[in-house]
Amino acid sequence: MEIIETESGAKVRGNKVGAIYKKWKDNTHKKASAERMVMEMIHQACQVEVGEAGRDGQHQY
């Protein structure tokens, strides 16, 4: 049996409950990673828009 370490540091045997936890953990991390990537893209896009307007001395209201 596989031993899975939970986020809290506890170790769980790789039985059905452990497999369910591992699947949940993988999906949760994928979702968090995707959300983080989207937020970084939005942040970068906002910086580009502000930077271009500020460079030309034009303000967008």
C-alpha distance matrix in Angstrom:
0.0 3.7 6.5 9.6 13.0 15.6 19.2 20.3 18.0 15.9 12.1 10.1 6.6 5.6 7.2 10.8 12.3 10.2 10.9 14.4 14.7 13.7 16.2 18.8 18.5 19.0 21.9 23.4 23.5 25.1 27.7 28.5 28.9 31.2 33.2 33.7 34.9 37.4 38.7 39.3 41.1 43.3 44.0 45.0 47.2 49.0 49.7 51.2 53.5 54.7 55.2 57.2 59.5 60.0 60.9 63.7 65.0 64.3 62.7 61.0 61.6
3.7 0.0 3.8 6.4 9.9 12.7 16.1 17.6 15.3 13.7 10.1 8.5 6.0 4.6 7.9 11.0 11.9 8.8 9.4 13.0 12.7 11.0 13.9 16.4 15.6 16.0 19.2 20.5 20.2 21.9 24.6 25.3 25.5 27.9 30.0 30.3 31.4 34.1 35.3 35.7 37.6 39.9 40.5 41.5 43.8 45.5 46.1 47.7 50.0 51.2 51.5 53.7 55.9 56.4 57.3 60.1 61.4 60.8 59.2 57.6 58.3
6.5 3.8 0.0 3.8 6.6 9.7 13.1 14.2 11.7 10.0 6.4 5.7 4.7 5.4 8.9 12.0 11.6 8.2 10.1 13.1 11.7 10.6 14.1 15.8 14.5 15.5 18.8 19.5 19.1 21.4 23.9 24.0 24.5 27.3 29.0 29.0 30.5 33.2 34.1 34.5 36.8 38.9 39.2 40.4 42.8 44.3 44.8 46.6 48.9 49.8 50.2 52.6 54.7 55.0 56.0 58.9 60.0 59.6 57.8 56.4 56.9
9.6 6.4 3.8 0.0 3.8 6.3 9.7 11.3 9.4 8.3 5.6 5.1 6.2 6.2 9.7 11.7 10.5 6.8 8.7 11.0 8.9 7.6 11.3 12.6 10.8 12.2 15.5 15.8 15.5 18.0 20.3 20.3 21.0 23.8 25.3 25.4 27.1 29.6 30.4 31.0 33.3 35.2 35.6 36.9 39.3 40.7 41.3 43.1 45.4 46.2 46.8 49.2 51.2 51.5 52.6 55.5 56.5 56.0 54.2 52.7 53.2
13.0 9.9 6.6 3.8 0.0 3.8 6.7 8.0 5.7 5.7 4.4 6.2 8.8 9.8 12.9 14.7 12.7 9.4 11.6 13.1 10.1 9.2 13.0 13.3 10.8 12.7 16.0 15.4 14.8 17.8 19.9 19.2 20.0 23.2 24.3 23.9 26.0 28.6 29.0 29.4 32.1 33.9 33.9 35.3 37.9 39.1 39.5 41.6 43.8 44.4 45.0 47.5 49.5 49.5 50.7 53.7 54.6 54.2 52.4 51.0 51.4
15.6 12.7 9.7 6.3 3.8 0.0 3.8 5.4 5.2 5.3 6.1 7.2 10.5 11.3 13.7 14.6 11.9 9.3 11.6 11.9 8.3 8.5 11.9 11.1 8.7 11.5 14.2 12.9 12.8 16.2 17.7 16.9 18.3 21.3 22.0 21.9 24.3 26.6 26.8 27.6 30.3 31.8 31.8 33.6 36.1 37.0 37.6 39.9 41.9 42.4 43.2 45.8 47.5 47.6 49.0 52.0 52.7 52.1 50.1 48.6 48.8
19.2 16.1 13.1 9.7 6.7 3.8 0.0 3.8 5.4 7.4 9.4 10.9 14.3 14.9 17.3 17.9 15.0 12.6 14.5 14.3 10.5 10.5 13.3 11.8 8.8 11.6 13.9 11.8 11.2 14.9 16.1 14.5 16.0 19.3 19.6 19.1 21.7 24.1 23.9 24.6 27.6 28.9 28.7 30.6 33.1 33.8 34.4 36.8 38.8 39.1 39.9 42.7 44.3 44.3 45.7 48.7 49.3 48.8 46.8 45.4 45.6
20.3 17.6 14.2 11.3 8.0 5.4 3.8 0.0 3.8 5.7 8.9 11.1 14.8 16.3 18.5 19.3 16.1 14.1 16.6 16.4 12.6 13.4 16.4 14.7 12.1 15.2 17.3 15.0 14.8 18.6 19.4 17.6 19.4 22.6 22.5 21.9 24.8 27.1 26.4 27.3 30.4 31.5 31.1 33.1 35.8 36.2 36.6 39.3 41.2 41.2 42.1 45.0 46.5 46.3 47.9 50.9 51.3 50.9 48.7 47.5 47.4
18.0 15.3 11.7 9.4 5.7 5.2 5.4 3.8 0.0 3.8 6.5 9.6 13.0 14.9 17.5 19.0 16.2 13.7 16.4 17.0 13.4 13.6 17.0 16.1 13.4 16.0 18.8 17.1 16.4 20.0 21.4 19.8 21.0 24.4 24.8 24.0 26.6 29.2 28.8 29.3 32.3 33.8 33.3 35.0 37.8 38.4 38.7 41.2 43.3 43.5 44.1 47.0 48.7 48.3 49.7 52.9 53.4 53.2 51.2 50.0 50.2
15.9 13.7 10.0 8.3 5.7 5.3 7.4 5.7 3.8 0.0 3.8 6.6 10.2 12.6 14.8 16.4 13.6 11.5 14.7 15.4 12.2 13.0 16.6 15.9 13.9 16.8 19.4 18.0 18.0 21.5 22.8 21.7 23.2 26.4 26.8 26.5 29.1 31.4 31.3 32.0 35.0 36.3 36.1 37.9 40.6 41.2 41.7 44.2 46.2 46.4 47.2 50.0 51.6 51.5 52.9 56.0 56.5 56.1 54.0 52.7 52.8
12.1 10.1 6.4 5.6 4.4 6.1 9.4 8.9 6.5 3.8 0.0 3.8 6.8 9.4 11.9 14.2 12.0 9.4 12.6 14.1 11.4 11.7 15.5 15.7 13.9 16.3 19.2 18.6 18.6 21.6 23.5 22.9 24.0 27.1 28.0 27.8 30.0 32.5 32.7 33.4 36.1 37.7 37.7 39.3 41.9 42.9 43.4 45.6 47.7 48.2 48.9 51.5 53.3 53.3 54.6 57.7 58.4 58.0 56.0 54.6 54.9
10.1 8.5 5.7 5.1 6.2 7.2 10.9 11.1 9.6 6.6 3.8 0.0 3.8 6.4 8.3 10.4 8.4 6.1 9.6 11.1 9.2 10.0 13.5 13.9 13.1 15.4 18.1 18.0 18.5 21.3 23.0 23.0 24.3 27.0 28.0 28.4 30.5 32.7 33.3 34.2 36.6 38.2 38.6 40.3 42.6 43.7 44.5 46.6 48.5 49.3 50.1 52.5 54.3 54.6 55.9 58.8 59.6 59.0 56.9 55.3 55.5
6.6 6.0 4.7 6.2 8.8 10.5 14.3 14.8 13.0 10.2 6.8 3.8 0.0 3.8 5.6 8.8 8.2 6.0 8.8 11.3 10.5 10.8 14.0 15.3 15.0 16.7 19.4 20.0 20.5 22.8 24.8 25.2 26.3 28.8 30.2 30.7 32.5 34.8 35.7 36.5 38.7 40.5 41.1 42.5 44.7 46.1 46.9 48.8 50.9 51.8 52.5 54.8 56.8 57.1 58.4 61.2 62.1 61.5 59.5 57.9 58.1
5.6 4.6 5.4 6.2 9.8 11.3 14.9 16.3 14.9 12.6 9.4 6.4 3.8 0.0 3.8 6.7 7.3 4.6 5.9 9.2 9.2 8.7 11.4 13.5 13.5 14.6 17.2 18.4 19.0 20.8 23.0 23.9 24.7 26.9 28.6 29.4 30.8 33.0 34.3 35.2 37.1 39.0 39.8 41.1 43.1 44.7 45.7 47.3 49.4 50.5 51.3 53.4 55.4 56.0 57.1 59.8 60.9 60.2 58.3 56.5 56.9
7.2 7.9 8.9 9.7 12.9 13.7 17.3 18.5 17.5 14.8 11.9 8.3 5.6 3.8 0.0 3.8 5.5 5.1 6.1 8.6 9.8 10.4 12.2 14.2 15.1 16.3 18.3 19.7 20.9 22.5 24.3 25.5 26.7 28.6 30.2 31.3 32.8 34.7 36.1 37.3 39.0 40.7 41.8 43.2 45.1 46.6 47.8 49.4 51.3 52.5 53.5 55.5 57.4 58.1 59.4 61.9 63.0 62.1 60.1 58.1 58.3
10.8 11.0 12.0 11.7 14.7 14.6 17.9 19.3 19.0 16.4 14.2 10.4 8.8 6.7 3.8 0.0 3.8 5.4 5.0 6.2 8.6 9.8 10.6 12.3 14.1 15.4 16.6 18.2 20.0 21.2 22.6 24.3 25.8 27.2 28.7 30.2 31.7 33.3 34.7 36.2 37.8 39.3 40.6 42.2 43.8 45.3 46.8 48.4 50.0 51.3 52.5 54.4 56.1 57.0 58.4 60.8 61.9 60.7 58.7 56.5 56.5
12.3 11.9 11.6 10.5 12.7 11.9 15.0 16.1 16.2 13.6 12.0 8.4 8.2 7.3 5.5 3.8 0.0 3.8 5.4 5.1 6.2 8.6 10.0 10.6 12.2 14.3 15.5 16.3 18.3 20.0 21.1 22.3 24.2 25.8 26.9 28.3 30.2 31.7 32.8 34.5 36.3 37.6 38.7 40.5 42.2 43.4 44.9 46.7 48.3 49.4 50.7 52.7 54.3 55.1 56.6 59.1 60.0 58.8 56.6 54.6 54.5
10.2 8.8 8.2 6.8 9.4 9.3 12.6 14.1 13.7 11.5 9.4 6.1 6.0 4.6 5.1 5.4 3.8 0.0 3.8 5.4 5.0 6.1 8.6 9.8 10.3 12.2 14.2 15.0 16.3 18.2 19.9 20.8 22.2 24.2 25.6 26.6 28.4 30.3 31.4 32.6 34.6 36.1 37.1 38.7 40.6 41.9 43.1 44.9 46.7 47.8 48.8 51.0 52.7 53.4 54.8 57.4 58.3 57.4 55.3 53.4 53.6
10.9 9.4 10.1 8.7 11.6 11.6 14.5 16.6 16.4 14.7 12.6 9.6 8.8 5.9 6.1 5.0 5.4 3.8 0.0 3.8 5.4 5.0 6.2 8.6 9.8 10.6 12.3 14.1 15.4 16.6 18.4 19.9 21.1 22.7 24.4 25.7 27.1 28.9 30.4 31.6 33.2 34.9 36.2 37.6 39.2 40.9 42.2 43.7 45.5 46.9 47.9 49.8 51.6 52.5 53.8 56.2 57.4 56.3 54.4 52.4 52.6
14.4 13.0 13.1 11.0 13.1 11.9 14.3 16.4 17.0 15.4 14.1 11.1 11.3 9.2 8.6 6.2 5.1 5.4 3.8 0.0 3.8 5.5 5.2 6.2 8.6 10.0 10.7 12.2 14.3 15.5 16.6 18.3 20.0 21.3 22.6 24.3 25.9 27.3 28.7 30.3 31.9 33.2 34.6 36.3 37.8 39.2 40.8 42.4 43.9 45.3 46.5 48.4 50.1 51.0 52.5 54.9 55.8 54.6 52.5 50.3 50.4
14.7 12.7 11.7 8.9 10.1 8.3 10.5 12.6 13.4 12.2 11.4 9.2 10.5 9.2 9.8 8.6 6.2 5.0 5.4 3.8 0.0 3.8 5.5 5.0 6.0 8.6 9.9 10.3 12.1 14.2 15.2 16.2 18.0 19.9 20.9 22.2 24.1 25.8 26.8 28.3 30.2 31.6 32.6 34.4 36.1 37.4 38.7 40.6 42.2 43.3 44.5 46.6 48.2 49.0 50.5 53.0 53.8 52.8 50.7 48.7 48.7
13.7 11.0 10.6 7.6 9.2 8.5 10.5 13.4 13.6 13.0 11.7 10.0 10.8 8.7 10.4 9.8 8.6 6.1 5.0 5.5 3.8 0.0 3.8 5.4 5.1 6.1 8.6 9.8 10.6 12.3 14.2 15.3 16.4 18.3 20.0 21.0 22.5 24.5 25.8 26.9 28.7 30.4 31.4 32.9 34.7 36.3 37.4 39.1 40.9 42.2 43.1 45.1 47.0 47.8 49.0 51.6 52.7 51.7 49.8 47.9 48.3
16.2 13.9 14.1 11.3 13.0 11.9 13.3 16.4 17.0 16.6 15.5 13.5 14.0 11.4 12.2 10.6 10.0 8.6 6.2 5.2 5.5 3.8 0.0 3.8 5.5 5.2 6.2 8.6 10.1 10.7 12.4 14.3 15.4 16.7 18.5 20.0 21.3 22.8 24.5 25.9 27.3 29.0 30.4 31.8 33.3 35.0 36.5 37.9 39.5 41.0 42.1 43.9 45.7 46.8 48.0 50.4 51.6 50.4 48.5 46.4 46.7
18.8 16.4 15.8 12.6 13.3 11.1 11.8 14.7 16.1 15.9 15.7 13.9 15.3 13.5 14.2 12.3 10.6 9.8 8.6 6.2 5.0 5.4 3.8 0.0 3.8 5.5 5.2 6.0 8.6 9.9 10.6 12.2 14.1 15.4 16.5 18.2 20.0 21.2 22.5 24.3 25.9 27.1 28.5 30.3 31.7 33.1 34.7 36.4 37.8 39.1 40.5 42.4 44.0 44.9 46.4 48.8 49.7 48.5 46.4 44.2 44.3
18.5 15.6 14.5 10.8 10.8 8.7 8.8 12.1 13.4 13.9 13.9 13.1 15.0 13.5 15.1 14.1 12.2 10.3 9.8 8.6 6.0 5.1 5.5 3.8 0.0 3.8 5.5 5.1 6.1 8.6 9.9 10.5 12.1 14.2 15.3 16.3 18.2 20.1 21.1 22.4 24.4 25.8 26.8 28.5 30.3 31.6 32.9 34.7 36.4 37.5 38.6 40.7 42.4 43.1 44.6 47.1 48.0 47.1 45.1 43.2 43.4
19.0 16.0 15.5 12.2 12.7 11.5 11.6 15.2 16.0 16.8 16.3 15.4 16.7 14.6 16.3 15.4 14.3 12.2 10.6 10.0 8.6 6.1 5.2 5.5 3.8 0.0 3.8 5.5 5.3 6.2 8.7 10.0 10.5 12.3 14.3 15.4 16.5 18.5 20.1 21.1 22.7 24.6 25.8 27.0 28.8 30.5 31.7 33.2 35.0 36.4 37.3 39.2 41.2 42.0 43.2 45.7 46.9 45.9 44.2 42.3 42.8
21.9 19.2 18.8 15.5 16.0 14.2 13.9 17.3 18.8 19.4 19.2 18.1 19.4 17.2 18.3 16.6 15.5 14.2 12.3 10.7 9.9 8.6 6.2 5.2 5.5 3.8 0.0 3.8 5.5 5.1 6.2 8.6 9.9 10.6 12.3 14.2 15.4 16.7 18.5 20.0 21.3 22.8 24.4 25.9 27.2 28.9 30.5 31.9 33.4 35.0 36.2 37.9 39.6 40.7 42.1 44.3 45.5 44.2 42.3 40.2 40.5
23.4 20.5 19.5 15.8 15.4 12.9 11.8 15.0 17.1 18.0 18.6 18.0 20.0 18.4 19.7 18.2 16.3 15.0 14.1 12.2 10.3 9.8 8.6 6.0 5.1 5.5 3.8 0.0 3.8 5.5 5.2 6.2 8.5 9.9 10.6 12.2 14.2 15.5 16.6 18.3 20.1 21.3 22.5 24.4 25.9 27.2 28.7 30.5 32.0 33.2 34.5 36.5 38.0 38.9 40.5 42.8 43.7 42.5 40.5 38.4 38.6
23.5 20.2 19.1 15.5 14.8 12.8 11.2 14.8 16.4 18.0 18.6 18.5 20.5 19.0 20.9 20.0 18.3 16.3 15.4 14.3 12.1 10.6 10.1 8.6 6.1 5.3 5.5 3.8 0.0 3.8 5.4 5.1 6.0 8.5 9.8 10.4 12.2 14.3 15.3 16.3 18.3 20.0 20.9 22.4 24.3 25.8 26.9 28.6 30.5 31.6 32.6 34.7 36.5 37.2 38.5 41.1 42.1 41.2 39.3 37.6 38.1
25.1 21.9 21.4 18.0 17.8 16.2 14.9 18.6 20.0 21.5 21.6 21.3 22.8 20.8 22.5 21.2 20.0 18.2 16.6 15.5 14.2 12.3 10.7 9.9 8.6 6.2 5.1 5.5 3.8 0.0 3.8 5.5 5.1 6.2 8.6 9.9 10.6 12.4 14.3 15.4 16.6 18.6 20.0 21.2 22.7 24.6 25.9 27.2 29.0 30.6 31.5 33.2 35.2 36.2 37.4 39.7 41.0 39.9 38.2 36.3 36.9
27.7 24.6 23.9 20.3 19.9 17.7 16.1 19.4 21.4 22.8 23.5 23.0 24.8 23.0 24.3 22.6 21.1 19.9 18.4 16.6 15.2 14.2 12.4 10.6 9.9 8.7 6.2 5.2 5.4 3.8 0.0 3.8 5.4 5.1 6.2 8.6 9.9 10.7 12.4 14.3 15.5 16.7 18.4 20.1 21.3 22.8 24.5 26.0 27.4 28.9 30.2 32.0 33.5 34.7 36.2 38.4 39.4 38.1 36.2 34.0 34.4
28.5 25.3 24.0 20.3 19.2 16.9 14.5 17.6 19.8 21.7 22.9 23.0 25.2 23.9 25.5 24.3 22.3 20.8 19.9 18.3 16.2 15.3 14.3 12.2 10.5 10.0 8.6 6.2 5.1 5.5 3.8 0.0 3.8 5.5 5.1 6.1 8.6 10.0 10.6 12.3 14.3 15.4 16.4 18.3 20.0 21.2 22.6 24.5 26.0 27.1 28.4 30.5 32.0 32.8 34.4 36.8 37.6 36.6 34.6 32.7 33.1
28.9 25.5 24.5 21.0 20.0 18.3 16.0 19.4 21.0 23.2 24.0 24.3 26.3 24.7 26.7 25.8 24.2 22.2 21.1 20.0 18.0 16.4 15.4 14.1 12.1 10.5 9.9 8.5 6.0 5.1 5.4 3.8 0.0 3.8 5.5 5.1 6.2 8.7 10.0 10.6 12.4 14.4 15.3 16.5 18.5 20.1 21.2 22.7 24.7 26.0 26.8 28.8 30.7 31.5 32.7 35.2 36.4 35.5 33.8 32.2 32.9
31.2 27.9 27.3 23.8 23.2 21.3 19.3 22.6 24.4 26.4 27.1 27.0 28.8 26.9 28.6 27.2 25.8 24.2 22.7 21.3 19.9 18.3 16.7 15.4 14.2 12.3 10.6 9.9 8.5 6.2 5.1 5.5 3.8 0.0 3.8 5.4 5.1 6.3 8.7 9.9 10.7 12.5 14.3 15.4 16.6 18.6 20.2 21.3 22.9 24.7 25.7 27.3 29.2 30.4 31.6 33.8 35.1 33.9 32.2 30.2 31.0
33.2 30.0 29.0 25.3 24.3 22.0 19.6 22.5 24.8 26.8 28.0 28.0 30.2 28.6 30.2 28.7 26.9 25.6 24.4 22.6 20.9 20.0 18.5 16.5 15.3 14.3 12.3 10.6 9.8 8.6 6.2 5.1 5.5 3.8 0.0 3.8 5.4 5.2 6.2 8.7 10.0 10.7 12.3 14.3 15.4 16.7 18.5 20.2 21.4 22.8 24.3 26.1 27.5 28.6 30.3 32.4 33.3 32.0 30.0 28.0 28.4
33.7 30.3 29.0 25.4 23.9 21.9 19.1 21.9 24.0 26.5 27.8 28.4 30.7 29.4 31.3 30.2 28.3 26.6 25.7 24.3 22.2 21.0 20.0 18.2 16.3 15.4 14.2 12.2 10.4 9.9 8.6 6.1 5.1 5.4 3.8 0.0 3.8 5.5 5.1 6.2 8.7 10.0 10.5 12.3 14.3 15.4 16.6 18.5 20.2 21.2 22.3 24.5 26.1 26.8 28.3 30.8 31.7 30.8 29.0 27.4 28.1
34.9 31.4 30.5 27.1 26.0 24.3 21.7 24.8 26.6 29.1 30.0 30.5 32.5 30.8 32.8 31.7 30.2 28.4 27.1 25.9 24.1 22.5 21.3 20.0 18.2 16.5 15.4 14.2 12.2 10.6 9.9 8.6 6.2 5.1 5.4 3.8 0.0 3.8 5.5 5.1 6.2 8.7 9.9 10.6 12.3 14.3 15.4 16.7 18.6 20.2 21.0 22.7 24.7 25.7 26.8 29.2 30.5 29.6 28.2 26.5 27.7
37.4 34.1 33.2 29.6 28.6 26.6 24.1 27.1 29.2 31.4 32.5 32.7 34.8 33.0 34.7 33.3 31.7 30.3 28.9 27.3 25.8 24.5 22.8 21.2 20.1 18.5 16.7 15.5 14.3 12.4 10.7 10.0 8.7 6.3 5.2 5.5 3.8 0.0 3.8 5.4 5.1 6.2 8.6 9.9 10.6 12.4 14.3 15.5 16.7 18.5 19.9 21.3 23.0 24.4 25.8 27.8 28.9 27.6 25.9 23.9 24.8
38.7 35.3 34.1 30.4 29.0 26.8 23.9 26.4 28.8 31.3 32.7 33.3 35.7 34.3 36.1 34.7 32.8 31.4 30.4 28.7 26.8 25.8 24.5 22.5 21.1 20.1 18.5 16.6 15.3 14.3 12.4 10.6 10.0 8.7 6.2 5.1 5.5 3.8 0.0 3.8 5.4 5.1 6.1 8.6 9.9 10.6 12.4 14.4 15.5 16.6 18.2 20.2 21.5 22.4 24.2 26.4 27.2 26.0 24.1 22.3 23.0
39.3 35.7 34.5 31.0 29.4 27.6 24.6 27.3 29.3 32.0 33.4 34.2 36.5 35.2 37.3 36.2 34.5 32.6 31.6 30.3 28.3 26.9 25.9 24.3 22.4 21.1 20.0 18.3 16.3 15.4 14.3 12.3 10.6 9.9 8.7 6.2 5.1 5.4 3.8 0.0 3.8 5.5 5.0 6.1 8.6 9.9 10.6 12.4 14.4 15.5 16.2 18.4 20.3 20.9 22.2 24.7 25.8 25.1 23.6 22.3 23.6
41.1 37.6 36.8 33.3 32.1 30.3 27.6 30.4 32.3 35.0 36.1 36.6 38.7 37.1 39.0 37.8 36.3 34.6 33.2 31.9 30.2 28.7 27.3 25.9 24.4 22.7 21.3 20.1 18.3 16.6 15.5 14.3 12.4 10.7 10.0 8.7 6.2 5.1 5.4 3.8 0.0 3.8 5.4 5.1 6.1 8.6 9.9 10.7 12.5 14.4 15.2 16.6 18.7 19.9 21.0 23.1 24.6 23.5 22.3 20.7 22.2
43.3 39.9 38.9 35.2 33.9 31.8 28.9 31.5 33.8 36.3 37.7 38.2 40.5 39.0 40.7 39.3 37.6 36.1 34.9 33.2 31.6 30.4 29.0 27.1 25.8 24.6 22.8 21.3 20.0 18.6 16.7 15.4 14.4 12.5 10.7 10.0 8.7 6.2 5.1 5.5 3.8 0.0 3.8 5.5 5.1 6.2 8.7 10.0 10.7 12.4 14.1 15.6 16.9 18.3 19.9 21.8 22.8 21.4 19.7 17.9 19.0
44.0 40.5 39.2 35.6 33.9 31.8 28.7 31.1 33.3 36.1 37.7 38.6 41.1 39.8 41.8 40.6 38.7 37.1 36.2 34.6 32.6 31.4 30.4 28.5 26.8 25.8 24.4 22.5 20.9 20.0 18.4 16.4 15.3 14.3 12.3 10.5 9.9 8.6 6.1 5.0 5.4 3.8 0.0 3.8 5.5 5.2 6.3 8.8 10.1 10.8 12.1 14.4 15.8 16.4 18.1 20.5 21.3 20.4 18.7 17.5 18.7
45.0 41.5 40.4 36.9 35.3 33.6 30.6 33.1 35.0 37.9 39.3 40.3 42.5 41.1 43.2 42.2 40.5 38.7 37.6 36.3 34.4 32.9 31.8 30.3 28.5 27.0 25.9 24.4 22.4 21.2 20.1 18.3 16.5 15.4 14.3 12.3 10.6 9.9 8.6 6.1 5.1 5.5 3.8 0.0 3.8 5.4 5.1 6.3 8.8 10.0 10.4 12.3 14.5 15.3 16.2 18.7 20.1 19.5 18.5 17.6 19.5
47.2 43.8 42.8 39.3 37.9 36.1 33.1 35.8 37.8 40.6 41.9 42.6 44.7 43.1 45.1 43.8 42.2 40.6 39.2 37.8 36.1 34.7 33.3 31.7 30.3 28.8 27.2 25.9 24.3 22.7 21.3 20.0 18.5 16.6 15.4 14.3 12.3 10.6 9.9 8.6 6.1 5.1 5.5 3.8 0.0 3.8 5.4 5.2 6.4 8.8 9.8 10.8 12.6 14.3 15.4 17.2 18.7 17.5 16.4 15.0 17.0
49.0 45.5 44.3 40.7 39.1 37.0 33.8 36.2 38.4 41.2 42.9 43.7 46.1 44.7 46.6 45.3 43.4 41.9 40.9 39.2 37.4 36.3 35.0 33.1 31.6 30.5 28.9 27.2 25.8 24.6 22.8 21.2 20.1 18.6 16.7 15.4 14.3 12.4 10.6 9.9 8.6 6.2 5.2 5.4 3.8 0.0 3.8 5.5 5.2 6.2 8.4 10.1 10.9 12.1 14.1 16.0 16.7 15.4 13.8 12.5 14.1
49.7 46.1 44.8 41.3 39.5 37.6 34.4 36.6 38.7 41.7 43.4 44.5 46.9 45.7 47.8 46.8 44.9 43.1 42.2 40.8 38.7 37.4 36.5 34.7 32.9 31.7 30.5 28.7 26.9 25.9 24.5 22.6 21.2 20.2 18.5 16.6 15.4 14.3 12.4 10.6 9.9 8.7 6.3 5.1 5.4 3.8 0.0 3.8 5.5 5.2 5.8 8.5 10.0 10.4 11.8 14.4 15.3 14.9 13.8 13.5 15.7
51.2 47.7 46.6 43.1 41.6 39.9 36.8 39.3 41.2 44.2 45.6 46.6 48.8 47.3 49.4 48.4 46.7 44.9 43.7 42.4 40.6 39.1 37.9 36.4 34.7 33.2 31.9 30.5 28.6 27.2 26.0 24.5 22.7 21.3 20.2 18.5 16.7 15.5 14.4 12.4 10.7 10.0 8.8 6.3 5.2 5.5 3.8 0.0 3.8 5.6 5.0 6.1 8.6 9.8 10.4 12.5 14.3 13.8 13.5 13.1 15.9
53.5 50.0 48.9 45.4 43.8 41.9 38.8 41.2 43.3 46.2 47.7 48.5 50.9 49.4 51.3 50.0 48.3 46.7 45.5 43.9 42.2 40.9 39.5 37.8 36.4 35.0 33.4 32.0 30.5 29.0 27.4 26.0 24.7 22.9 21.4 20.2 18.6 16.7 15.5 14.4 12.5 10.7 10.1 8.8 6.4 5.2 5.5 3.8 0.0 3.8 5.5 5.4 6.3 8.6 10.1 11.3 12.5 11.1 10.4 9.5 12.3
54.7 51.2 49.8 46.2 44.4 42.4 39.1 41.2 43.5 46.4 48.2 49.3 51.8 50.5 52.5 51.3 49.4 47.8 46.9 45.3 43.3 42.2 41.0 39.1 37.5 36.4 35.0 33.2 31.6 30.6 28.9 27.1 26.0 24.7 22.8 21.2 20.2 18.5 16.6 15.5 14.4 12.4 10.8 10.0 8.8 6.2 5.2 5.6 3.8 0.0 3.8 5.6 5.3 6.0 8.4 10.3 10.6 9.8 8.6 8.7 11.3
55.2 51.5 50.2 46.8 45.0 43.2 39.9 42.1 44.1 47.2 48.9 50.1 52.5 51.3 53.5 52.5 50.7 48.8 47.9 46.5 44.5 43.1 42.1 40.5 38.6 37.3 36.2 34.5 32.6 31.5 30.2 28.4 26.8 25.7 24.3 22.3 21.0 19.9 18.2 16.2 15.2 14.1 12.1 10.4 9.8 8.4 5.8 5.0 5.5 3.8 0.0 3.8 5.6 5.2 6.0 8.8 10.0 10.4 10.5 11.5 14.5
57.2 53.7 52.6 49.2 47.5 45.8 42.7 45.0 47.0 50.0 51.5 52.5 54.8 53.4 55.5 54.4 52.7 51.0 49.8 48.4 46.6 45.1 43.9 42.4 40.7 39.2 37.9 36.5 34.7 33.2 32.0 30.5 28.8 27.3 26.1 24.5 22.7 21.3 20.2 18.4 16.6 15.6 14.4 12.3 10.8 10.1 8.5 6.1 5.4 5.6 3.8 0.0 3.8 5.5 5.2 6.5 8.7 8.6 9.7 10.5 14.0
59.5 55.9 54.7 51.2 49.5 47.5 44.3 46.5 48.7 51.6 53.3 54.3 56.8 55.4 57.4 56.1 54.3 52.7 51.6 50.1 48.2 47.0 45.7 44.0 42.4 41.2 39.6 38.0 36.5 35.2 33.5 32.0 30.7 29.2 27.5 26.1 24.7 23.0 21.5 20.3 18.7 16.9 15.8 14.5 12.6 10.9 10.0 8.6 6.3 5.3 5.6 3.8 0.0 3.8 5.5 5.5 6.3 5.2 5.8 7.1 10.7
60.0 56.4 55.0 51.5 49.5 47.6 44.3 46.3 48.3 51.5 53.3 54.6 57.1 56.0 58.1 57.0 55.1 53.4 52.5 51.0 49.0 47.8 46.8 44.9 43.1 42.0 40.7 38.9 37.2 36.2 34.7 32.8 31.5 30.4 28.6 26.8 25.7 24.4 22.4 20.9 19.9 18.3 16.4 15.3 14.3 12.1 10.4 9.8 8.6 6.0 5.2 5.5 3.8 0.0 3.8 5.5 5.1 6.1 6.8 9.3 12.3
60.9 57.3 56.0 52.6 50.7 49.0 45.7 47.9 49.7 52.9 54.6 55.9 58.4 57.1 59.4 58.4 56.6 54.8 53.8 52.5 50.5 49.0 48.0 46.4 44.6 43.2 42.1 40.5 38.5 37.4 36.2 34.4 32.7 31.6 30.3 28.3 26.8 25.8 24.2 22.2 21.0 19.9 18.1 16.2 15.4 14.1 11.8 10.4 10.1 8.4 6.0 5.2 5.5 3.8 0.0 3.8 5.5 7.7 9.7 12.2 15.5
63.7 60.1 58.9 55.5 53.7 52.0 48.7 50.9 52.9 56.0 57.7 58.8 61.2 59.8 61.9 60.8 59.1 57.4 56.2 54.9 53.0 51.6 50.4 48.8 47.1 45.7 44.3 42.8 41.1 39.7 38.4 36.8 35.2 33.8 32.4 30.8 29.2 27.8 26.4 24.7 23.1 21.8 20.5 18.7 17.2 16.0 14.4 12.5 11.3 10.3 8.8 6.5 5.5 5.5 3.8 0.0 3.8 5.4 8.6 11.1 14.6
65.0 61.4 60.0 56.5 54.6 52.7 49.3 51.3 53.4 56.5 58.4 59.6 62.1 60.9 63.0 61.9 60.0 58.3 57.4 55.8 53.8 52.7 51.6 49.7 48.0 46.9 45.5 43.7 42.1 41.0 39.4 37.6 36.4 35.1 33.3 31.7 30.5 28.9 27.2 25.8 24.6 22.8 21.3 20.1 18.7 16.7 15.3 14.3 12.5 10.6 10.0 8.7 6.3 5.1 5.5 3.8 0.0 3.8 6.5 9.9 12.9
64.3 60.8 59.6 56.0 54.2 52.1 48.8 50.9 53.2 56.1 58.0 59.0 61.5 60.2 62.1 60.7 58.8 57.4 56.3 54.6 52.8 51.7 50.4 48.5 47.1 45.9 44.2 42.5 41.2 39.9 38.1 36.6 35.5 33.9 32.0 30.8 29.6 27.6 26.0 25.1 23.5 21.4 20.4 19.5 17.5 15.4 14.9 13.8 11.1 9.8 10.4 8.6 5.2 6.1 7.7 5.4 3.8 0.0 3.8 6.6 9.7
62.7 59.2 57.8 54.2 52.4 50.1 46.8 48.7 51.2 54.0 56.0 56.9 59.5 58.3 60.1 58.7 56.6 55.3 54.4 52.5 50.7 49.8 48.5 46.4 45.1 44.2 42.3 40.5 39.3 38.2 36.2 34.6 33.8 32.2 30.0 29.0 28.2 25.9 24.1 23.6 22.3 19.7 18.7 18.5 16.4 13.8 13.8 13.5 10.4 8.6 10.5 9.7 5.8 6.8 9.7 8.6 6.5 3.8 0.0 3.8 6.3
61.0 57.6 56.4 52.7 51.0 48.6 45.4 47.5 50.0 52.7 54.6 55.3 57.9 56.5 58.1 56.5 54.6 53.4 52.4 50.3 48.7 47.9 46.4 44.2 43.2 42.3 40.2 38.4 37.6 36.3 34.0 32.7 32.2 30.2 28.0 27.4 26.5 23.9 22.3 22.3 20.7 17.9 17.5 17.6 15.0 12.5 13.5 13.1 9.5 8.7 11.5 10.5 7.1 9.3 12.2 11.1 9.9 6.6 3.8 0.0 3.8
61.6 58.3 56.9 53.2 51.4 48.8 45.6 47.4 50.2 52.8 54.9 55.5 58.1 56.9 58.3 56.5 54.5 53.6 52.6 50.4 48.7 48.3 46.7 44.3 43.4 42.8 40.5 38.6 38.1 36.9 34.4 33.1 32.9 31.0 28.4 28.1 27.7 24.8 23.0 23.6 22.2 19.0 18.7 19.5 17.0 14.1 15.7 15.9 12.3 11.3 14.5 14.0 10.7 12.3 15.5 14.6 12.9 9.7 6.3 3.8 0.0
